[in-house]
Amino acid sequence: MELVEESAYRFRIDRHGPMRVPGVVFAARALLPDLGEDRSLEQVANVATLPGIVGAAYAMPDVHWGYGFPIGGVAATDVDAGGVVSPGGVGFDISCGVRLLAADLSRDDFPRLREALLDGLDAAVPRGMGRGAVWHLGDRAELDAVLRGGSRYAVERGHGVEADLARCEDHGAVGDADPGQVSDRAVQRGQGQVGSLGSGNHFLEVQAVDEVYDEPVATAFGLRTGQVCVMVHSGSRGLGHQVCTDHVRAMEQVMPGFGIEVPDRQLACAPVDSPAGRAYLGAMAAAANYARANRQLLAEAARRVFTRVAGARLDLVYDVSHNLAKIEDHPVDGATRRLCVHRKGATRAFPPGHPDLPADLRPVGQPVLIPGSMGTSSYVLTGVAGAPAFASTCHGAGRVRSRRQATQTVRGHDLRRDLAARGIAVRGASWRGLAEEMPEAYKDVTAVVDAAEGAGLCRRVARLVPLGVVKG
């Protein structure tokens, strides 16, 4: 794979073969994938073959190998010119994302509360591969209400406050959700998991604001130096995974009828305005709303613990997903066009003045939440005007070692001991799960943020450091 360095933090993959547009990689040289071990840049070139794609197939600084699309991949297709939607451009964990809450509690007060808070969160947050959830739904009708209403429905049922919704992407629920496009198998997998963390890199982390880079924006977000925060990273669990599986199969069957050929079957797709395209978007929106409700429930569980143990309040800073396809208007070649923007392992980053932002955030831009790996810093960024890649940026550190490689390097109980020695309390679902998520399994999140900011994708607002983590 030949990369042309266009400028600092920007590399180009020239069009070749069936590529319709070039590939663009935003990264520092040290962050580029190892071409011998990671084929994610081949995936960027494959994405560039999708019908209707405009601009380029983009990769963020945290890019690594994924299903169909690379993780850290962004692509937009022109809906009115036969542009397609591809489930591989969203991924299996639909609307996996991050929620950040700010406490009226100082970092100086945390040490005396650490063990009680972490023990409380450990007991209150269901996690791991199996069943178990904060909210036990009665029947399919109640699950359908979650699939249609997301966080809005959760708040209606008493799981949160109305003010939460103003600080949620899409005001807490994606429109056009169609629970009828969610299979019975997906429903079975999701019925008992609303309000659960899951496994892998999902977590609930207690953090402190260690450094503020932009005081006015941080203040608008509700953040200040020394403040305790809670970050939640989770998604749509087994329901979202099944939705992706089901609709990849459906699109594989209809592609020949549209004359679509893709270089990788994992890029199965269909025109956005086709029956298959609309069916997937309806199911995807339903799964996204499940994920939104899931994080709402987890946040409420954390709120109850903080109230009981510390007498502290948790206010929502923002909730944003990083696995989604959205119909958005963007300028292309001097004209505004209706695009299906795929963001897989990439975060929406709307600039100041964007009409989809709540009134109190419109002057400063959208909060962008970038979790680090366990034991490292996380970042709060904001969108900037004129950014490339359809107002998108990175979503985290980006994996560089497989889970198997990680478990061959460190033992979970040793990792927990090392983190405790650094003042970070850990509550894990399993020793193996902790080892799989060792910090060294990921890129340096600060280098990733440096590259994203250097490429003009976003601007940093604050840096957060971990105080305690509850792992799936």
N, C-alpha and C positions, 0 to 999 in steps of 0.2 A: 504494500500500500504506500503510494507516494503522497507525502504531505507537503504542501507549499505554504511556507510561513508568510502570510500576508502582512501581518503586523504583530506587535506584542500581544500575546494572548489570543491570537486568531490564526488558524490554519485552514487551508482549503484542500478538499479532495476534488480534483477536476473531474468533469463528466467523462465517463467512459462506458462502453457497452450500452445497456438499456437505461442508464441513469437519465432522468428528465431534467434534473437540476444538479448543481454541485453539492458537495457536502461541506459543512463548515464546523470546525471544532474549536470551541473556546477553551483554551487551556494554556498553562505554562508547559514548557518542554518536560519538566520533571513529572508532570501529572499525566502525560500522554500514556495510553495503554501500551503494555508490552506486546508488540505485534506477534511474538512467538507464542504467547500464552493466552492472550485476550483478543478475540475476534470482533470486538465491538465496533471498530472502525469499518470493517466489512459490512456490519449491519447498518451503519450510517449510509454506505453506498447503496445497499439494498433498499433502504427506505426511500432513497431518492428516485426509485423506479415507480413509485405509486402513482396511479392515474390522478391527475388534477393537482399534484403537489406544486406549490408556488415558493419562490424565494430560494430556499435551500433545505436540505435535511441537516438539522442542527444537533450538535452534541455539547453538553455542558461540561464544566471542568471535572465533575465527579463521574464521568461516563465509565461504564463497564458493561460486560456482556449481559444480555438479557434474553427474553423470549421475543423473537421477531425484531422488535425495536431494541436498541441498546437501552439500558437504564441510564437516564440522563439524556434521553432523546426527545427532540421536539420537531414536529412536522405539521404543516398546515396545508389543507387541500381546499380548492375553490369549489364550494357547494354547487354553484350555478354553472359550472363547467365540467360536470361529471366527476367531481372530486369524491374520493372514497373515505370511508371510516374503517379502521382496522383495529380489532380488539387487541392485537399485539402492541398497538401504540398506546394502550392504556395499562395493560398488564392484568395479572390475576387478582391483585389486591386493589380492586377498584376504589378510588377516592381514599386510599391510604394517605394519611396526612398528619399534620401537627397542630396541636392546640396549646396555647400558652396562656397561663393565668398568673396574675400578679397578686401577691399577698400584702396585707397591711402588717407586715412582720419584717423586722430587721435581721440581717445576717448575724449581727452580734447576739441576738436572742436565740439563734438556732441551736447552738451546742447543747444547751440544757434541755431542749425539746427533741433532739435528734432521734434518740432511740424510741421514744413513745410515738413520734410521728411516723417513723419508718415501720414500726411494728403495726401501727394502725392501718397504714396504707397496704402493708403486706397482707393483712387479713381482709381488707375491704376490696381489693382489686383481683377479680378472677383472671387467671392467665394460664398459659400453656396450651397444648394441643387439644385437650379434651373439652367437654362441655362445662357449663357453669357461667353465670352472668349476673349482673346487678339487677336486671329487669326480666322477670319471668312472664313472657307473653302468654295470654290465655289461649289464643287460637289463630288460625290463618287470617281472619279478618283484622285482628289487632296487628299482626305482622304487616299486612297490606297497608295499614295506616302509617306504620313506620316507613315503609317503602315509598309512600307518597309524600309524607310530611317531614321526615328526617328530624333534625333538632327542633323544628317548630312543633311537631307533634309531641316530642318528649317534654318540651316546656309546657305545652297545654296540659299534659298529664302530671305536672308538678315537679318534673326533673330539671330544675333550672328556673331562671327568671327571664322576663321579656328582654331585658337589656342585653342578654347574651346574644340574641339573634342579630342585633345591629353589628356585632363584631364577628359574625360568621360569613364566610364566602357564600354568596347566593342567599343571604339572609337565612341561612340554616337549611335550605332544601333546594335541590336542583329541580327546575320545572320539567314538565313533560315526562315524568316518571310513569312507567306502565308496568305495574306488578303482574299483569297478564302475560308478559313476555319473560317472566322469571319462572323457571321450571319447578316442578314439584320437588325434584332432588335438591335444588338450590334452597328452596324453602325449608326442607328437612334439615339441611346443614346450618341454616341461619336461625331457626326457631329458638334455639336455646343459647344463643351467644350474644345477645344484645347487651352491651355493657361488659365486655371482656377484652383483655389486652391482646391475647394471642401469644405467639412465640417468635423466635428469630430475633430481628433487630427492633422489635416493638418494646416500648418501655413507658414507664411513668417516672419522671425524674424531678427531684427537688433541686432547685438551682438558686444561685445568687447573681444579681447583676454586678459584674466585676468591673466593667468599664463602659462608659457612655461616650460615644464619638460625636453624637449630634444631640445636644441637650433639648432644643425645641421639639424635634421630632420624637425623641424618647418621651418627653413630657406628654405630648399628644397621644402617644401609645399607652401612657399610664405606667411608665417605667422610670426608676431612679436608681442611682448607684447605691449598692448595699441592700437592695430589696430582695426578699425571698420570692421565688417564682416556682410554678409547677408546669412542666412540659409533658404533654401526652402525645405519644406516637403510636397510632393504631389505624386499622382500616375496616374492611367489610368482611373479614373473616372467611369462613367456608362458603358463605352465600356468594360473595363476589368472585371467588375462585371458580365456582360452578357456573356462574353466568358467563365468564370468559370462556371456559371450556365448551359450553353449549353453543355459543355463538361463533366461535372459531369453526366448529364443525359445520354449522349451518352455512357459513360463508364459503367454506371450501366447496360445498355442493353447488352454490349458485354462481361462483366466479366464471365458469366456462360460458354460461349464458350471456354474460356481459362482455365476453371476449377479453377477460383480464387474466394475465399471466404474471406471476410474481416469482422472484428467484429463490424464495424461501417460503415453504408452506405455512410457517408461523406468521407470515404477513397476510394471511387470508383477509379479504376485504370485500366490500361492496359499495356501490355509490350511496352517498349519504341519503339521497332522496328515493332510494329503492325500498321495497318492502323489507328486505333483509337489513338494510342500513337503519331504517327507522325502528325496526324491532330491537336491534342491538342498542341503539341510543336510548330507547325506552327502558330496557332492562338495565343498562349501565346507570342511568339516572336513578333507578330504584335502588340499585346496589350502593350508589353514592350516598343516597339518603340514609340507608342502613348504617354506613360508615359515620355519617354526621351524627346520627342518634347515638351510635356506639361511643364516640368521643364525648358527647354531651353527658352520657350516663357515667362514664369514667371520671369526668370532671366533677360531677355531683358527688361521687363517692369520695373524691379527694377533699371536696369542700366540707363534707360532714366530718372527716377526720381532723382537718385543720380547725374547725369550729370547736370540736369536742376537746382536742388536746391543747390547742394554743389560743383559743378564743379569737382566731384570726379569720378574716374574710378573704376570699379569692375572687378577683374580678377578671373577666375574660379580656385578654389583649387582642387575640385574633385566633381564628381557626381557618386553615387553608389546606387544601389537598394537593398532592403531587403525582397522582395517577388518574388522569381524566381526559376526555375529549369534549371540547366545548365549541358551540357555534358562536363565533365572535366576529365583529367587524374590525378589519384592519386595513391600512393603506397598502396597496400593492401597485407598483408602477404608476403612481400618481392618482390612483382611483381607490375608493373604499370598496372592499369586496367582502362578501360573506364567506367566512372560512370555517372549516372544521379543524380546530387546533388540538393536536394530540400532544399531551405532556405526560411523558412516562419517566418517573423519577426526575421531574422538573416542576418548579413551582411558578404559578402565576404571579406576576410582579407588576401590577398596574401602577402607572405614574401618578404624581399629583394632578388633580383636576379631573381624574377619570370619573365619568358619571355613575359607574357601578359601585363606587366606594361610598360608605356612609358619610354624612355631612361633616362629622367631626374629624374624619381622616382625609377628606378630599384635598385639603390644602397641603398635606405632607406626603401623601402616597400610601400605598398598601403595605402593611406589615408583611414581611417575608421571614419565615421561621426555618432556620437551618440547624438541625440537630447534629452534634458531633458524635463520635463513637464513645462508647462507655468510658467515662473517666476523663474525657477531654472537653474543651469549650464548645459551646453552641453559640449561634449568632442570631441577632435580629437585624434584618436589612429592610430597605424600602425600595419600591420601584422608582425608576427614573424616566424622564421624558426622552423620547427618541431612541430607546433601547432596541437592539436587534432581536431577532428570534421571537417576534410576536409577544412582547412583554412577558418573557419567561426567563427564569434563572435556575441555578442549581437547587438540589433538594437535601444535600447532606454531604458526608465525607466521601462516599463511594468505596465500594469494597475492592480490595486488592488480593486478599487471600480467601480461599474457599473455607467453608466451615470445617471441612475435614482437615485442611492444613492447619487451621487454628487449633483444633483439639490435639493435634500432634505436637504443638508448640508449647502449650501451657495447660495446667490443670485448673479446673474451676475454683477449687478451694484456695489454691495459691494466688489466683487473680483476686479473689475476694479479700484475702489477707493484705495483698499489696495495696489495693484501693483503700482499705480501712486505715492503713498506715498513712495514707495521704489525706485522711479525714473524710473519705467518701463511704458512707454506709451503703451496703448492698443487700438486697433481698431478692434472690433468684429462685425461679421455679425448679431449676435443676443445675447440677454442677456442669454438665455437658453444655447446657444452654449458655452458661456464663462464659465458658471457654471459647465457644463458637463466636462470641461477640467481643473478643479481646480487642483493645484499642488498636493494636498493630495490624489487625486484619483490614484496616481501613486507611485511606489516604489521610494526609494531614488536612483537617478541616479548615485551618487558617489559610493554608496555601490555596485551597479550593475557593474560599471566599475572596482572597486576594485576586485570583484569576478572574472570578466573576465580576468583581468591581473593576478591575483593570480593563476588562472587555466591554465595559459600559452597560452591563446587564442590570446592575443594581447598585445600591450604596449602603454601607454599613451604618447601623445606628447604635447597637450595643452588643457587648460580649457577656455571655453567661457562663458560670462555672458550676460543676456539679457538687452537690452536698450529700445527696443520697439518691439511690436508684432502685426501682422495683422493676425487675426484668421478667419478660415472658420466657 
